[in-house]
């Protein structure tokens, strides 16, 4: 359900409550607002203008040169719409305006004629093109004649609105209407409801003289009401009506059909309008369909029915499928002058079966399936004819022709104060509970410590005492209910798979000699753009930052780990080996959305990795130490066979000692040495870093161990020295060798790299040790020789590499 904030204000005063606050209150009370949609974000500079003069463009037949008065000045604007005319009030985007889709309006010249703005169509201002009425597509929007020049056109078009998208549970069909949501807010805010006007004039002619209603299947159609409206003029709906329907996701069609949809959204009561003169008789007959009976519905499809479906007929032929969709034969069209309006109650189960079988779920069927408020059925019809009188010039005939009776549902539930307080753990008093029940619109009879509560038909989901207790809790506030420990047996807790993997990763890193650090999630704007795994132009600013150093959500773990390294180095702790597993935050393209949180693992290493004082051996941290740690992490996650490394320059990293980490060809991290200038800026010696997206490590892969027997046959080892271009990575050579060697290759190891004498400039020698093994038999030297010839051929053809002589 899409709920317009501006439309909602017709029924309840929300002048001091923002859309965000309304959404928060509804969600806290159990009516979840999934998201807020804003049409106008970043949109301004669209003014009301009047077309004073139009002339044909001298250089283009389909363009019109318009002189447009925008209040204080007149602008020349070139327009390509066919419906632009002198005297129209239009929406004008002034130069400097940024329209949806990043379309910026500027003063320009079109085919030799200057143009200082743009006359806008609805889709250019943010409306979904698929929801536009056919008459409005590819046409500029014409504003009401009483619009004031220079005023904000967005206000008139309803583009300053906020749409709340409700994610309703099946037990709250009452909120499938604007009035239902207004009642909910009335209870939450303790404010009165303003009901729509449904008073209209009538003529002396009786509707009963023009139509009769015969319900032959009362169990399927408990109530059917019909009204007749004469002298209607079918035309496009007023702009306010169209924009409200489009805000709710419904495409305007014409004023009569639009009114039925408007009332459906307003009251939650589906209505249907037939063309009286095309109806085919003066009698409405409802009945079950015959097996294999057919009807063409409003969407132009022929539907085949069964004897389980309910039809609205003219006594002979079907004109609608009850509660689902009308038929094409009695559709309201441009020449319609008399309307037959249906407002009925249909069996919810019957409608659900028909809708599901036909695969035809409409706004009407959705509401019939969940159950309607019986008290609104007749009122909704009166509201619709009121609007037809106002918008379409209709004349309403006296009375409503009815069959059956609207159910007089009197549902009473008893609520006991003691049980309520025990269930909620509260100490609410009699007056406090009664006040909350009255705010819900419930009739309450005090019986001492117990109440007899009469449930209105709009809230038939309240059928037992626990339902009323939940309603009291919602209004009282879930956050105000005291916290208590559960009563009963308690089960032992357990770690999730992700928690186990996090601990396993932490233990591995600690076992290598690195210590864990925990740093701030907030950083400075400058540091937020450093060492990014994924580049992004946006930052997530904090509304009330503690300082400039903590004003932005971090997007990398490395900057703060480097801060920790500097802190240690300044205190003569020069061997720094730190890691962190923590969250980083990626901004969404939509500025109204919260950032996406990713978990990363990163490390900073600087100083002596090994120091054996007894023999004077010292080993400094280098690229291969960090690469080994990363490989160990990925091996722990079972990703070692999918992992590869690719040399890649990155900002802030040493151009010749950094690489990307790839899994299945997708970049998941990077490692390498800091750029010398970066090291100097931090006052650190040679420092190496790594950062990976932790989801590849925490992914719940199958961790089964697989065993195989020890080999019964001997392996064969062969060495291979290859001369290749110096810019070809050893990993590329290794990959070609592994592919060409086939299934008998058990292991491959690079044991020597040489450049110098007897090696051509720009090339280098790579020496590999290859181990072959067949688990089924002993390999022969001739077979290995053949494989080596294939390897050499593959290296030559793919990399231009040769054997070293």
DAKA-V51535 format. One record per helix or strand. SS is the DSSP state (H for helix, E for strand). FROM is the first residue (numbers start at 1). LEN is the number of residues. If there is no record, write none. Layout:
ss = {SS;SS}
from = {FROM;FROM}
len = {LEN;LEN}
This chain:
ss = {E;H;H;E;E;E;E;E;E;E;E;E;E;E;H;H;H;E;E;E;H;E;H;H;E;H;E;E;H;H;E;H;E;E;E;E;E;E;H;E;H;H;H;E;E;E;H;H;E;E;H;H;H;H;E;E;H;E;H;E;H;E;E;E;E;H;E;E;E;H;E;H;E;H;E;E;H;E}
from = {2;5;19;32;46;64;74;89;98;103;108;113;118;121;123;129;134;140;142;152;153;162;173;178;203;207;212;223;239;255;271;276;283;294;302;310;318;325;328;339;348;363;374;395;401;411;417;430;443;450;457;465;478;497;515;522;527;541;548;552;558;576;596;608;617;623;643;653;666;676;687;695;716;730;745;763;781;802}
len = {3;4;10;7;11;6;6;5;2;2;3;3;2;1;3;3;3;1;2;1;5;6;3;12;4;3;4;8;9;13;5;3;6;4;3;4;4;3;3;7;11;8;19;4;4;6;8;10;4;6;3;12;3;15;2;2;3;1;3;2;12;11;11;5;4;14;5;11;9;7;7;4;10;12;10;10;19;2}
